[in-house]
Amino acid sequence: MAGTSQKNKLKSGIVVLIGRPSVGKSTLLNAILGQKISITSPRPQTTRFPIQGLYNDERGQILFIDTPGIFEKVQDQVSRKINPLAEKETGKADVVLYVVDQTRKPGSEEAKILGIIRKVNKPKILVVNKIDIQSPSYEPFYSPQEEECQKKIKVSALYGKHVKALVSAIFEFLPKGKLFIEPENIISPAFNLTPEKFIAEIIREKAFLIARKEVPYTLTVKVEELSERDKGNFYIKATIYVLDDRYKKMIIGEKGRTIKNIGSQARKELEIITGQPVFLDLWVETNKHWPEMFL
């Protein structure tokens, strides 16, 4: 009976992070979950798809959704398809986290984001990020955003400052409800929920970090096969799609060194996350139509 009584007190819900590019949404989500599930980079448009992560403790569960940053101007085919994703995901929220970077003045994207969150009749928390940087500070400039939200929490996502207070604030607004996944069945904060997308994003991050400036952001990764084989080994077949043959050569590298390095780094990280051996079968293909197919 005690267990049933405890379950009736549990809260659960969907929390969506929204903000303009490079405000630190992905870093914040990684800090909350205590594990990297959303890739980060100093360059904008790192998060391309909504990424799900599950937070679990004695109070209940929070399903976080990290959305791509909102651009005021979109110039390429990829960006044009990314912007509507954030608005779509925000409509699913029980709580919205509106993340701003207090070291940057509010830009034209903020007006666009305000228009999105005003359509959502759910609690909103303004998260003022990067308080570890004292100067410059434009926090007072975000008073219009604060007026649209029920609460304001100041954090440093990079150093995890006030992250626990933010989680407690979220639970205040969440409804009582059933758990998304029984705690004993959780492999990792992300792997249970969107394994294919999660794996694809890990590989995409390694491609950015290893190939660096030579590779444009207009590449994507698709997991073609994910299966558990003998003795608990994960088999993953994935393809990196690029828009032009010259980028394919860059990803493969001289004598295949670059693609081997990308695969090796991705495999090591996935093995740490899953706690199981991983065989990663990685390929590179040119397809100028991939934004139409996969976005």
C-alpha positions as CSV (number, residue, x, y, z in Angstrom):
1,M,0.0,0.0,0.0
2,A,2.8,2.3,0.8
3,G,4.2,1.9,-2.7
4,T,0.8,2.6,-4.3
5,S,0.5,5.8,-2.1
6,Q,3.9,7.0,-3.2
7,K,3.1,6.4,-6.9
8,N,-0.1,8.5,-6.5
9,K,2.1,11.4,-5.4
10,L,4.4,11.3,-8.4
11,K,4.5,14.0,-11.0
12,S,5.3,13.7,-14.7
13,G,5.2,15.9,-17.7
14,I,6.8,17.3,-20.8
15,V,9.1,20.3,-20.6
16,V,10.2,22.0,-23.7
17,L,13.3,24.3,-24.0
18,I,13.1,27.1,-26.4
19,G,15.4,30.0,-27.2
20,R,17.5,31.6,-30.0
21,P,20.7,29.9,-31.2
22,S,23.7,29.5,-28.8
23,V,21.9,30.5,-25.6
24,G,23.0,27.2,-24.0
25,K,19.9,25.1,-24.1
26,S,21.8,21.9,-24.9
27,T,24.4,22.6,-22.2
28,L,21.6,23.2,-19.7
29,L,19.8,20.0,-20.6
30,N,23.0,18.0,-20.3
31,A,23.6,19.6,-16.8
32,I,20.1,18.8,-15.6
33,L,20.4,15.1,-16.7
34,G,24.0,14.7,-15.5
35,Q,24.9,13.1,-18.9
36,K,25.4,14.4,-22.4
37,I,22.4,13.7,-24.5
38,S,22.3,16.8,-26.6
39,I,25.3,17.8,-28.7
40,T,27.0,21.1,-28.1
41,S,29.2,23.3,-30.3
42,P,30.2,27.0,-30.3
43,R,28.7,27.3,-33.8
44,P,24.9,27.9,-34.3
45,Q,22.4,25.4,-35.5
46,T,24.1,22.5,-33.7
47,T,20.8,21.1,-32.5
48,R,18.8,20.3,-35.6
49,F,16.1,18.0,-34.4
50,P,14.1,18.0,-31.1
51,I,16.1,15.9,-28.6
52,Q,14.4,14.1,-25.8
53,G,15.9,13.4,-22.4
54,L,14.3,11.8,-19.3
55,Y,14.9,13.1,-15.8
56,N,13.9,10.7,-13.0
57,D,14.0,11.1,-9.2
58,E,11.7,10.4,-6.2
59,R,9.4,13.2,-7.2
60,G,8.6,11.7,-10.6
61,Q,9.8,12.1,-14.2
62,I,10.3,15.0,-16.6
63,L,10.5,14.4,-20.3
64,F,12.7,17.2,-21.6
65,I,12.6,18.3,-25.3
66,D,15.5,20.4,-26.5
67,T,14.5,22.3,-29.6
68,P,16.6,23.9,-32.4
69,G,17.4,27.6,-31.9
70,I,15.0,30.0,-33.5
71,F,16.5,32.0,-36.3
72,E,15.0,35.4,-37.3
73,K,16.3,34.9,-40.9
74,V,16.6,31.6,-42.7
75,Q,18.6,31.4,-45.8
76,D,19.1,27.7,-46.7
77,Q,16.9,24.7,-47.1
78,V,17.9,23.2,-43.8
79,S,17.2,26.3,-41.7
80,R,13.8,26.8,-43.4
81,K,12.7,23.4,-42.1
82,I,14.3,23.7,-38.7
83,N,12.4,26.8,-37.4
84,P,8.9,25.3,-37.4
85,L,10.1,22.3,-35.4
86,A,10.5,24.4,-32.2
87,E,7.0,25.8,-32.4
88,K,5.5,22.4,-33.0
89,E,7.2,20.9,-30.0
90,T,6.3,23.8,-27.7
91,G,2.7,23.0,-28.3
92,K,3.2,19.6,-26.5
93,A,4.6,21.2,-23.3
94,D,3.3,21.0,-19.7
95,V,6.0,23.6,-18.9
96,V,8.1,25.8,-21.2
97,L,11.6,26.8,-20.4
98,Y,12.4,30.0,-22.2
99,V,16.2,30.2,-22.1
100,V,18.1,33.5,-22.7
101,D,21.8,34.4,-22.7
102,Q,22.2,37.4,-20.4
103,T,25.6,38.3,-22.0
104,R,23.8,39.2,-25.3
105,K,21.3,41.9,-26.0
106,P,17.8,40.6,-27.0
107,G,17.7,40.2,-30.7
108,S,15.0,40.1,-33.3
109,E,14.6,36.4,-32.6
110,E,13.2,37.2,-29.2
111,A,10.1,38.8,-30.7
112,K,9.6,35.7,-32.7
113,I,9.9,33.4,-29.7
114,L,7.6,35.6,-27.6
115,G,5.0,35.2,-30.3
116,I,5.4,31.4,-30.1
117,I,5.2,31.1,-26.3
118,R,2.2,33.4,-26.0
119,K,0.2,30.8,-27.9
120,V,1.0,28.2,-25.2
121,N,-1.4,28.3,-22.2
122,K,1.0,26.5,-19.9
123,P,3.4,27.6,-17.1
124,K,6.6,29.2,-18.4
125,I,9.9,29.7,-16.7
126,L,12.4,32.3,-17.9
127,V,15.9,30.8,-17.5
128,V,18.6,33.4,-17.5
129,N,21.8,31.6,-18.5
130,K,25.5,32.3,-18.3
131,I,25.4,34.1,-14.9
132,D,29.0,32.9,-14.5
133,I,30.0,35.8,-16.9
134,Q,29.6,39.1,-15.0
135,S,30.3,41.4,-17.9
136,P,28.6,42.3,-20.2
137,S,25.2,41.7,-18.6
138,Y,22.0,42.6,-20.3
139,E,19.6,40.9,-17.9
140,P,17.5,44.0,-17.3
141,F,16.8,44.1,-21.1
142,Y,14.8,40.8,-20.7
143,S,12.0,42.3,-18.6
144,P,9.4,41.8,-21.5
145,Q,10.3,38.1,-21.4
146,E,10.0,38.0,-17.7
147,E,6.5,39.4,-17.8
148,E,5.4,36.5,-20.0
149,C,6.7,33.9,-17.5
150,Q,5.4,32.7,-14.1
151,K,9.0,32.3,-12.7
152,K,12.6,33.4,-13.3
153,I,15.6,31.3,-12.5
154,K,19.2,32.4,-13.1
155,V,21.6,29.7,-13.9
156,S,25.1,28.8,-15.2
157,A,24.5,25.7,-17.4
158,L,28.2,25.4,-17.9
159,Y,29.0,25.1,-14.2
160,G,25.6,23.6,-13.1
161,K,24.9,26.6,-10.8
162,H,21.2,26.7,-9.6
163,V,20.3,23.8,-11.9
164,K,18.8,21.9,-8.9
165,A,16.7,24.9,-8.1
166,L,15.4,25.0,-11.7
167,V,14.4,21.3,-11.5
168,S,12.5,22.0,-8.3
169,A,10.7,24.9,-9.9
170,I,9.7,22.7,-12.8
171,F,8.2,20.0,-10.5
172,E,6.1,22.8,-8.8
173,F,4.3,23.3,-12.1
174,L,4.0,19.7,-13.2
175,P,0.7,17.7,-12.9
176,K,0.5,14.4,-11.1
177,G,0.7,11.5,-13.6
178,K,2.1,8.2,-14.6
179,L,5.8,7.6,-15.2
180,F,7.0,7.5,-18.8
181,I,9.3,4.6,-18.1
182,E,9.6,2.4,-14.9
183,P,12.9,3.5,-13.3
184,E,14.4,0.0,-13.3
185,N,14.0,-0.1,-17.1
186,I,15.9,3.1,-17.8
187,I,19.2,2.5,-19.7
188,S,20.2,6.1,-20.0
189,P,18.3,9.5,-20.0
190,A,18.1,9.4,-23.8
191,F,18.6,5.9,-25.1
192,N,15.2,4.5,-24.2
193,L,13.3,7.3,-25.8
194,T,14.9,8.2,-29.2
195,P,17.8,5.8,-29.7
196,E,18.1,6.3,-33.4
197,K,18.1,10.1,-33.3
198,F,20.3,10.1,-30.3
199,I,22.9,7.9,-31.9
200,A,22.7,9.9,-35.1
201,E,23.4,13.2,-33.2
202,I,26.4,11.7,-31.4
203,I,27.9,10.7,-34.8
204,R,27.1,14.1,-36.3
205,E,28.8,15.8,-33.4
206,K,32.0,13.8,-33.9
207,A,32.0,14.7,-37.6
208,F,31.8,18.4,-36.6
209,L,34.6,18.1,-34.0
210,I,37.0,16.0,-36.1
211,A,36.5,17.4,-39.6
212,R,36.0,21.0,-38.1
213,K,35.8,23.9,-40.6
214,E,36.2,21.6,-43.7
215,V,32.7,20.2,-43.2
216,P,29.6,22.3,-43.6
217,Y,26.7,22.1,-41.1
218,T,24.5,20.8,-43.9
219,L,25.3,17.1,-43.3
220,T,23.1,14.7,-41.6
221,V,23.3,11.2,-40.1
222,K,20.7,8.4,-40.5
223,V,20.8,5.2,-38.5
224,E,19.9,2.4,-40.9
225,E,19.9,-0.5,-38.5
226,L,20.0,-0.8,-34.7
227,S,19.9,-4.3,-33.2
228,E,21.2,-6.2,-30.1
229,R,23.2,-9.2,-31.1
230,D,24.8,-12.1,-29.3
231,K,26.2,-11.5,-25.8
232,G,24.5,-8.1,-25.5
233,N,26.5,-6.4,-28.3
234,F,24.8,-3.5,-30.1
235,Y,25.1,-3.4,-33.8
236,I,24.6,0.0,-35.4
237,K,24.7,0.7,-39.1
238,A,24.7,4.5,-39.9
239,T,25.1,6.7,-43.0
240,I,26.5,10.2,-43.0
241,Y,24.8,12.1,-45.9
242,V,26.5,15.1,-47.5
243,L,25.4,17.4,-50.3
244,D,28.4,17.2,-52.5
245,D,31.2,14.7,-53.4
246,R,33.9,17.0,-52.2
247,Y,32.5,16.9,-48.7
248,K,32.3,13.1,-48.9
249,K,36.1,13.0,-49.6
250,M,36.7,15.3,-46.6
251,I,34.6,13.0,-44.3
252,I,36.4,9.9,-45.5
253,G,39.8,11.5,-45.3
254,E,43.1,10.2,-46.6
255,K,43.1,6.4,-46.6
256,G,39.9,6.5,-44.6
257,R,41.5,8.0,-41.5
258,T,38.8,10.7,-40.8
259,I,35.8,8.4,-41.0
260,K,37.6,5.8,-38.9
261,N,38.3,8.5,-36.3
262,I,34.7,9.7,-36.3
263,G,33.5,6.1,-35.9
264,S,35.9,5.3,-33.1
265,Q,35.0,8.4,-31.1
266,A,31.3,7.8,-31.5
267,R,31.6,4.2,-30.6
268,K,33.5,4.9,-27.4
269,E,30.9,7.4,-26.2
270,L,28.0,5.1,-27.0
271,E,29.7,2.2,-25.1
272,I,30.0,4.5,-22.1
273,I,26.3,5.5,-22.3
274,T,24.9,2.0,-22.8
275,G,27.4,0.1,-20.8
276,Q,27.6,-2.5,-23.6
277,P,29.9,-3.2,-26.5
278,V,29.0,-1.4,-29.7
279,F,29.9,-2.3,-33.3
280,L,29.5,0.8,-35.4
281,D,29.3,0.3,-39.2
282,L,29.7,3.8,-40.6
283,W,29.2,4.8,-44.3
284,V,29.3,8.1,-46.2
285,E,27.0,8.9,-49.1
286,T,26.3,12.0,-51.3
287,N,22.7,12.9,-51.7
288,K,21.8,16.5,-52.6
289,H,18.2,15.8,-51.7
290,W,18.7,14.7,-48.1
291,P,17.1,17.9,-46.6
292,E,13.9,17.0,-48.4
293,M,14.1,13.4,-47.3
294,F,15.1,13.6,-43.6
295,L,13.9,17.0,-42.3
